[in-house]
Amino acid sequence: MGKKRKKYSSEFKAKVALAALKNEETTAELAQRFGVHPTMISGWKRSLLEGAADIFDKGRSSRKQTDEKIDELHRQIGKLKVENDFLSRKLDF
């Protein structure tokens, strides 16, 4: 039987990542205190640092724009697939 992975809330991840950023404890100490693997803490810390700029990006709704673009691309893919299927049937006679 496989191991079940534990899922952590975004609030918990943020709390641990902020504690890691403070550098008051080592990653190993934080891992022991919060009961998670040190690699997870490093990943959450990296994600926090990479996404920090988005917090101050009030002028743009980058996530919304990205979602809209993805939806439009999915529509285009669907349209092209229908056209491709139609043309391939016509060529088969």
C-alpha positions in Angstrom: 0.0 0.0 0.0 1.2 3.5 -0.8 1.7 6.3 1.6 -0.8 9.0 1.8 0.6 12.5 1.5 -0.5 15.0 4.0 -1.9 18.3 2.6 -1.0 21.5 4.3 -3.1 24.7 4.2 -1.8 27.8 2.5 -1.9 29.6 5.9 0.3 26.9 7.4 2.8 27.1 4.5 2.9 30.8 4.8 3.5 30.7 8.5 6.4 28.2 8.1 7.9 30.1 5.1 7.8 33.4 7.0 9.5 31.7 10.0 12.2 30.4 7.6 12.7 33.9 6.2 13.3 35.3 9.7 16.4 33.1 10.0 15.9 32.9 13.8 16.1 29.1 13.6 17.7 26.6 11.2 15.7 24.8 8.6 16.2 21.6 10.6 14.9 23.2 13.8 11.9 24.6 11.9 11.2 21.1 10.4 11.2 19.6 13.8 9.0 22.3 15.4 6.4 22.2 12.6 6.7 18.5 11.8 7.5 18.8 8.1 10.5 17.8 6.0 13.2 20.5 5.6 13.0 20.2 1.8 9.3 21.3 2.0 10.3 24.3 4.0 12.9 25.3 1.5 10.3 25.0 -1.3 7.7 27.0 0.5 10.2 29.7 1.3 11.3 29.8 -2.4 7.6 30.0 -3.5 7.0 32.9 -1.1 9.9 34.8 -2.4 9.0 34.3 -6.0 5.4 35.3 -5.5 6.0 38.2 -3.2 6.1 40.7 -6.1 2.5 39.7 -7.1 1.2 41.0 -3.7 2.2 44.5 -4.6 1.0 44.3 -8.2 -2.3 46.2 -7.6 -2.6 47.8 -11.0 -2.9 44.5 -12.8 -4.9 41.4 -12.2 -2.3 39.1 -13.6 -4.0 35.9 -12.4 -7.3 36.9 -13.9 -5.6 37.8 -17.2 -3.8 34.5 -17.3 -7.0 32.6 -16.7 -8.8 34.5 -19.4 -5.9 33.8 -21.8 -5.9 30.1 -21.0 -9.7 30.0 -21.6 -9.3 31.7 -25.0 -6.5 29.3 -26.0 -8.7 26.3 -25.0 -11.5 27.7 -27.2 -9.0 28.0 -30.1 -7.7 24.5 -29.6 -11.3 23.1 -29.6 -12.1 25.0 -32.8 -9.0 23.8 -34.5 -9.7 20.2 -33.4 -13.2 20.4 -34.9 -11.9 21.8 -38.1 -9.1 19.2 -38.3 -11.6 16.4 -37.7 -13.9 17.8 -40.4 -11.2 18.1 -43.0 -9.7 14.6 -42.3 -13.2 13.1 -42.8 -13.6 15.0 -46.1 -10.2 13.7 -47.4 -11.2 10.1 -46.7 -14.2 10.3 -49.0 
